Amino acid sequence: MEEYKGYVILGRAQIVPGGSTEFRAQGIVFTNNPEGSVRIKHIEGHVFKSQRAAEKEGLQLCKEWLDKSSDFSRARLGRRRQ
């Protein structure tokens, strides 16, 4: 778990069901409020043999989503002001 652009992000490795030894990457984005965090986005990623690789991919998915979301928000705000 780490902070990124004012949000808390978590990279998780979910074991693939059915007796597999592989892990699916998951990224979860939370608000970063003193009153308590709220989950705002859950992202599913690729399957990996390594738990650590899946967790790392989950964090990267969160960062990419936030980068795209914040770019979109800035663009929309900029258009409103013009």
C-alpha positions, 0 to 999 in steps of 0.5 A, spaced: 500 500 500 502 506 498 500 513 497 500 516 489 497 523 487 493 524 493 490 517 493 492 510 497 493 505 492 494 497 493 496 492 489 494 485 491 495 478 488 489 474 488 490 466 487 487 463 481 481 459 483 481 451 481 487 449 485 492 454 481 499 456 483 498 462 479 496 469 481 491 475 478 494 482 479 489 486 482 489 494 483 485 498 488 484 505 489 482 508 495 480 516 497 485 518 502 480 522 507 482 522 515 475 520 516 476 513 513 478 511 506 473 509 501 474 504 495 473 508 488 476 503 483 478 496 483 482 493 477 483 486 474 490 485 471 494 479 468 495 472 471 502 471 474 506 465 477 509 470 482 505 473 487 510 479 488 509 480 480 502 480 481 502 485 486 507 490 483 502 489 477 496 491 481 500 498 483 502 499 476 495 499 474 492 503 479 498 509 477 496 508 470 488 509 472 490 515 476 494 518 471 489 517 465 483 519 470 487 526 472 489 528 465 481 527 463 479 531 469 484 537 468 482 537 460 475 537 462 476 543 467 480 547 462 475 547 457 470 549 462 474 555 464 475 557 456 
